[in-house]
């Protein structure tokens, strides 16, 4: 399964670099843009954790004020071709 979530993470401005480091260190998490107080991230499912659980964990990072889901894409893998 492919499950990708795009989120806006709002932070206390002076904590933004620390939050970026925490997200970057998370398997399935990627930072795409940032400015003090705001970070644009994507979160993907991993073999060990679902994206939804990882998003909930973002709330626990010191300095995070809130996380808003802005985009969600989910698709099943393509069916394998039938063999004869």
DSSP file (Angstrom, degrees, kcal/mol; ACC not computed):
  #  RESIDUE AA STRUCTURE BP1 BP2  ACC     N-H-->O    O-->H-N    N-H-->O    O-->H-N    TCO  KAPPA ALPHA  PHI   PSI    X-CA   Y-CA   Z-CA
    1    1 A X              0   0    0      0, 0.0     2,-0.6     0, 0.0    75,-0.2   0.000 360.0 360.0 360.0 144.4    0.0    0.0    0.0
    2    2 A X  E     +A   75   0A   0     73,-2.7    73,-2.3     2,-0.0     2,-0.4  -0.960 360.0 170.3-111.5 121.2    1.1    3.5   -0.7
    3    3 A X  E     +A   74   0A   0     -2,-0.6    42,-1.6    71,-0.2     2,-0.4  -0.946   1.8 172.0-136.7 111.3    0.0    6.0    1.9
    4    4 A X  E     -AB  73  44A   0     69,-2.9    69,-2.9    -2,-0.4     2,-0.4  -0.976   9.0-169.6-124.3 133.2    1.4    9.6    1.9
    5    5 A X  E     -AB  72  43A   0     38,-2.7    38,-2.6    -2,-0.4     2,-0.5  -0.983   9.4-153.7-123.0 131.6    0.2   12.5    4.0
    6    6 A X  E     +AB  71  42A   0     65,-2.8    64,-3.0    -2,-0.4    65,-1.8  -0.903  24.1 179.6-102.0 131.2    1.2   16.1    3.6
    7    7 A X  E     -AB  69  41A   0     34,-2.7    34,-2.6    -2,-0.5     2,-0.6  -0.939  30.7-138.5-134.3 152.0    1.1   18.2    6.7
    8    8 A X  E     -AB  68  40A   0     60,-2.4    60,-2.6    -2,-0.3     2,-0.6  -0.962  23.1-159.5-104.8 121.1    1.7   21.7    8.0
    9    9 A X  E     -AB  67  39A   0     30,-3.2    30,-1.9    -2,-0.6     2,-0.4  -0.910   3.0-155.8-104.4 119.3    3.4   21.6   11.3
   10   10 A X  E     +AB  66  38A   0     56,-2.9    55,-3.2    -2,-0.6    56,-1.5  -0.816  20.9 176.2 -96.1 133.4    3.1   24.8   13.4
   11   11 A X  E     -A   64   0A   0     26,-1.8     2,-0.5    -2,-0.4    53,-0.2  -0.830  43.8 -91.3-129.5 164.7    5.8   25.4   15.9
   12   12 A X    >>  -     0   0    0     51,-2.5     3,-2.4    -2,-0.3     4,-0.6  -0.726  52.7-121.9 -69.2 126.6    7.0   27.9   18.4
   13   13 A X  G >4 S+     0   0    0     -2,-0.5     3,-1.3     1,-0.3    24,-0.4   0.816 107.9  51.2 -49.8 -44.6    9.4   29.8   16.1
   14   14 A X  G 34 S+     0   0    0      1,-0.3    -1,-0.3     2,-0.1     4,-0.2   0.668 108.5  53.9 -72.2 -13.1   12.6   29.3   18.2
   15   15 A X  G <> S+     0   0    0     -3,-2.4     4,-2.4    48,-0.2     3,-0.4   0.513  79.0  99.2 -92.3  -6.8   11.9   25.5   18.3
   16   16 A X  H <X S+     0   0    0     -3,-1.3     4,-2.6    -4,-0.6     5,-0.2   0.880  80.4  49.7 -52.5 -47.9   11.6   25.2   14.5
   17   17 A X  H  > S+     0   0    0     -4,-0.3     4,-2.1     1,-0.2    -1,-0.2   0.896 112.5  48.2 -59.9 -38.3   15.2   23.9   13.9
   18   18 A X  H  > S+     0   0    0     -3,-0.4     4,-2.1    -4,-0.2    -1,-0.2   0.889 111.8  49.1 -68.1 -38.7   14.8   21.3   16.7
   19   19 A X  H  X S+     0   0    0     -4,-2.4     4,-2.6     2,-0.2     5,-0.2   0.909 109.6  52.4 -66.8 -41.7   11.4   20.1   15.3
   20   20 A X  H  X S+     0   0    0     -4,-2.6     4,-2.7    -5,-0.2    -2,-0.2   0.924 109.6  49.5 -58.3 -45.0   12.9   19.9   11.8
   21   21 A X  H  X S+     0   0    0     -4,-2.1     4,-1.5     1,-0.2    -1,-0.2   0.904 111.2  49.1 -61.8 -42.0   15.7   17.7   13.2
   22   22 A X  H  < S+     0   0    0     -4,-2.1     4,-0.3     2,-0.2    -2,-0.2   0.913 113.8  45.3 -65.8 -42.6   13.2   15.4   14.9
   23   23 A X  H >< S+     0   0    0     -4,-2.6     3,-1.4     1,-0.2     6,-0.3   0.919 111.8  52.1 -66.8 -43.0   11.1   15.0   11.8
   24   24 A X  H 3< S+     0   0    0     -4,-2.7    -1,-0.2     1,-0.3    -2,-0.2   0.800 106.8  54.1 -63.6 -29.1   14.1   14.4    9.6
   25   25 A X  T 3< S+     0   0    0     -4,-1.5     2,-0.5    -5,-0.2    -1,-0.3   0.526  90.4  95.8 -81.9  -6.1   15.3   11.7   12.0
   26   26 A X  S X  S-     0   0    0     -3,-1.4     3,-2.2    -4,-0.3     2,-0.2  -0.747  82.7-119.8 -90.4 125.5   11.9    9.9   11.7
   27   27 A X  T 3  S+     0   0    0     -2,-0.5     3,-0.1     1,-0.3    19,-0.1  -0.456 103.1  20.9 -60.9 128.7   11.7    7.0    9.2
   28   28 A X  T 3  S+     0   0    0      1,-0.3    16,-2.1    -2,-0.2     2,-0.4   0.294 102.6 109.5  93.5  -9.1    8.9    8.0    6.8
   29   29 A X  E <   +C   43   0A   0     -3,-2.2     2,-0.4    -6,-0.3    -1,-0.3  -0.832  40.4 175.7-103.9 138.8    9.2   11.7    7.6
   30   30 A X  E     -C   42   0A   0     12,-2.2    12,-2.3    -2,-0.4     2,-0.5  -0.994  22.7-141.6-143.4 134.9   10.5   14.4    5.2
   31   31 A X  E     +C   41   0A   0     -2,-0.4    10,-0.2    10,-0.2     3,-0.1  -0.818  21.8 171.4 -94.5 131.1   10.8   18.2    5.5
   32   32 A X  E     -     0   0A   0      8,-3.1     2,-0.3    -2,-0.5     9,-0.2   0.691  64.2  -3.0-112.1 -28.2   10.1   20.0    2.2
   33   33 A X  E     +C   40   0A   0      7,-1.2     7,-3.0     2,-0.0    -1,-0.4  -0.980  63.5 174.1-160.0 155.2    9.9   23.7    3.2
   34   34 A X  E     +C   39   0A   0     -2,-0.3     2,-0.3     5,-0.2     5,-0.2  -0.992  13.9 176.3-161.9 158.6   10.1   25.7    6.4
   35   35 A X  E >   -C   38   0A   0      3,-2.4     3,-2.7    -2,-0.3    -2,-0.0  -0.921  61.9 -59.9-151.0 164.2   10.2   29.1    7.9
   36   36 A X  T 3  S+     0   0    0     -2,-0.3   -23,-0.2     1,-0.3   -22,-0.1  -0.272 127.6   9.8 -53.7 121.5   10.2   30.1   11.6
   37   37 A X  T 3  S+     0   0    0    -24,-0.4   -26,-1.8   -25,-0.3     2,-0.4   0.282 120.6  71.8  94.8 -10.1    7.0   28.7   13.0
   38   38 A X  E <   +BC  10  35A   0     -3,-2.7    -3,-2.4   -28,-0.2     2,-0.4  -0.997  49.7 179.1-144.1 136.8    5.9   26.6   10.0
   39   39 A X  E     -BC   9  34A   0    -30,-1.9   -30,-3.2    -2,-0.4     2,-0.6  -0.998  17.4-148.8-137.0 131.5    7.2   23.4    8.5
   40   40 A X  E     +BC   8  33A   0     -7,-3.0    -8,-3.1    -2,-0.4    -7,-1.2  -0.892  32.6 167.7 -99.2 123.1    5.8   21.6    5.4
   41   41 A X  E     -BC   7  31A   0    -34,-2.6   -34,-2.7    -2,-0.6     2,-0.4  -0.891  30.7-144.1-132.4 159.6    6.3   17.8    5.7
   42   42 A X  E     -BC   6  30A   0    -12,-2.3   -12,-2.2    -2,-0.3     2,-0.4  -0.971  13.9-163.7-119.4 146.2    5.3   14.5    4.2
   43   43 A X  E     -BC   5  29A   0    -38,-2.6   -38,-2.7    -2,-0.4     2,-0.3  -0.996   8.1-171.3-127.7 130.7    4.8   11.4    6.2
   44   44 A X  E     -B    4   0A   0    -16,-2.1   -40,-0.2    -2,-0.4     5,-0.1  -0.895  30.9 -99.6-121.2 151.5    4.6    7.9    4.7
   45   45 A X        -     0   0    0    -42,-1.6     2,-0.3    -2,-0.3     5,-0.2  -0.358  40.4-163.3 -58.3 146.7    3.8    4.5    6.0
   46   46 A X        -     0   0    0      3,-3.0     5,-0.1   -19,-0.1    -1,-0.0  -0.752  37.0 -97.7-122.1 176.0    6.8    2.4    6.9
   47   47 A X  S    S+     0   0    0     -2,-0.3     3,-0.1     1,-0.2    -2,-0.0   0.819 124.7  35.1 -62.9 -29.1    7.1   -1.3    7.5
   48   48 A X  S    S+     0   0    0      1,-0.2     2,-0.4     2,-0.0    -1,-0.2   0.726 121.7  32.8 -98.6 -24.9    6.9   -0.7   11.2
   49   49 A X        -     0   0    0     -5,-0.1    -3,-3.0   -22,-0.0     2,-0.2  -0.982  68.3-125.4-141.5 145.3    4.5    2.3   11.6
   50   50 A X     >  -     0   0    0     -2,-0.4     4,-1.9    -5,-0.2     3,-0.4  -0.579  28.9-120.8 -82.8 150.2    1.4    3.7    9.9
   51   51 A X  H  > S+     0   0    0      1,-0.2     4,-2.6    -2,-0.2     5,-0.2   0.879 112.5  58.8 -58.4 -39.3    1.5    7.4    8.8
   52   52 A X  H  > S+     0   0    0      1,-0.2     4,-1.7     2,-0.2    -1,-0.2   0.883 106.4  47.5 -61.0 -38.1   -1.5    8.2   11.0
   53   53 A X  H  > S+     0   0    0     -3,-0.4     4,-1.7     2,-0.2    -1,-0.2   0.885 111.0  51.3 -69.0 -38.1    0.5    7.0   14.1
   54   54 A X  H  X S+     0   0    0     -4,-1.9     4,-1.3     2,-0.2    -2,-0.2   0.890 107.6  53.0 -65.7 -38.4    3.5    9.0   13.0
   55   55 A X  H  X S+     0   0    0     -4,-2.6     4,-0.8     1,-0.2     3,-0.4   0.909 107.6  51.1 -63.0 -41.6    1.4   12.2   12.6
   56   56 A X  H >< S+     0   0    0     -4,-1.7     3,-0.7     1,-0.2     4,-0.3   0.875 106.5  55.4 -63.2 -35.7    0.0   11.7   16.1
   57   57 A X  H >< S+     0   0    0     -4,-1.7     3,-1.8     1,-0.2     4,-0.4   0.803  93.6  69.3 -66.7 -28.8    3.6   11.4   17.4
   58   58 A X  H >< S+     0   0    0     -4,-1.3     3,-1.5    -3,-0.4    -1,-0.2   0.850  90.1  62.8 -58.0 -33.2    4.5   14.8   15.8
   59   59 A X  T << S+     0   0    0     -4,-0.8    -1,-0.3    -3,-0.7    -2,-0.2   0.729  97.5  58.0 -63.3 -21.0    2.2   16.4   18.4
   60   60 A X  T <  S+     0   0    0     -3,-1.8     2,-0.4    -4,-0.3    -1,-0.3   0.514  77.4 108.2 -90.0  -5.5    4.6   15.2   21.1
   61   61 A X  S X  S-     0   0    0     -3,-1.5     3,-2.2    -4,-0.4   -42,-0.1  -0.584  83.3-106.4 -72.6 127.9    7.7   16.9   19.7
   62   62 A X  T 3  S+     0   0    0     -2,-0.4     3,-0.1     1,-0.3    -1,-0.1  -0.311 105.4  25.8 -56.7 131.3    8.7   19.8   22.1
   63   63 A X  T 3  S+     0   0    0      1,-0.3   -51,-2.5    -4,-0.1     2,-0.4   0.233  86.6 128.2  99.3 -12.3    7.8   23.1   20.4
   64   64 A X  E <   +A   11   0A   0     -3,-2.2    -1,-0.3   -53,-0.2   -53,-0.3  -0.657  31.1 179.4 -80.0 127.7    5.0   21.7   18.2
   65   65 A X  E     -     0   0A   0    -55,-3.2     2,-0.3    -2,-0.4   -54,-0.2   0.831  63.6 -24.2 -91.7 -41.9    1.8   23.8   18.5
   66   66 A X  E     -A   10   0A   0    -56,-1.5   -56,-2.9    -8,-0.1     2,-0.4  -0.988  47.7-137.3-167.6 161.3   -0.3   21.8   16.0
   67   67 A X  E     -A    9   0A   0     -2,-0.3     2,-0.5   -58,-0.2   -58,-0.2  -0.997  17.0-165.0-130.3 126.8   -0.3   19.6   13.0
   68   68 A X  E     -A    8   0A   0    -60,-2.6   -60,-2.4    -2,-0.4     2,-0.6  -0.956  18.0-135.7-116.0 124.9   -2.7   20.0   10.1
   69   69 A X  E     +A    7   0A   0     -2,-0.5   -62,-0.2   -62,-0.2     3,-0.1  -0.684  31.8 166.5 -76.0 119.7   -3.3   17.4    7.5
   70   70 A X  E     +     0   0A   0    -64,-3.0     2,-0.3    -2,-0.6   -63,-0.2   0.645  61.4  18.9-108.4 -22.0   -3.3   19.2    4.1
   71   71 A X  E     -A    6   0A   0    -65,-1.8   -65,-2.8     2,-0.0     2,-0.4  -0.994  56.5-174.6-153.0 141.2   -3.0   16.3    1.7
   72   72 A X  E     -A    5   0A   0     -2,-0.3     2,-0.4   -67,-0.2   -67,-0.2  -0.984   2.4-179.6-141.7 130.6   -3.6   12.6    1.7
   73   73 A X  E     +A    4   0A   0    -69,-2.9   -69,-2.9    -2,-0.4     2,-0.4  -0.997   7.2 170.3-130.8 129.2   -2.9   10.0   -1.0
   74   74 A X  E     +A    3   0A   0     -2,-0.4     2,-0.3   -71,-0.2   -71,-0.2  -0.999   2.9 163.1-138.8 131.4   -3.6    6.3   -0.7
   75   75 A X  E     -A    2   0A   0    -73,-2.3   -73,-2.7    -2,-0.4     2,-0.2  -0.995  32.6-123.8-149.2 146.9   -3.5    3.6   -3.3
   76   76 A X        -     0   0    0     -2,-0.3     3,-0.1   -75,-0.2    -2,-0.0  -0.539  45.1 -93.4 -79.8 151.3   -3.3   -0.1   -3.4
   77   77 A X        -     0   0    0     -2,-0.2    -1,-0.1     1,-0.1     3,-0.1  -0.303  52.3 -90.6 -61.6 151.4   -0.5   -1.7   -5.3
   78   78 A X        -     0   0    0      1,-0.1    -1,-0.1    -3,-0.1     2,-0.1  -0.350  49.1-101.4 -62.8 142.9   -1.3   -2.6   -8.9
   79   79 A X        -     0   0    0      1,-0.1    -1,-0.1    -3,-0.1     2,-0.1  -0.392  39.6-108.1 -65.4 140.9   -2.7   -6.0   -9.3
   80   80 A X        -     0   0    0      1,-0.1    -1,-0.1    -2,-0.1     3,-0.1  -0.433  42.6 -97.7 -67.6 142.9   -0.1   -8.5  -10.6
   81   81 A X        -     0   0    0      1,-0.1     2,-0.1    -2,-0.1    -1,-0.1  -0.344  42.7-105.9 -63.1 142.7   -0.7   -9.6  -14.2
   82   82 A X        -     0   0    0     -3,-0.1     2,-0.4     1,-0.0    -1,-0.1  -0.439  32.0-142.2 -68.8 138.3   -2.6  -12.8  -14.6
   83   83 A X              0   0    0     -2,-0.1    -1,-0.0     1,-0.1    -3,-0.0  -0.808 360.0 360.0-102.5 146.3   -0.4  -15.8  -15.6
   84   84 A X              0   0    0     -2,-0.4    -1,-0.1     0, 0.0    -2,-0.0   0.409 360.0 360.0-101.2 360.0   -1.7  -18.4  -18.0
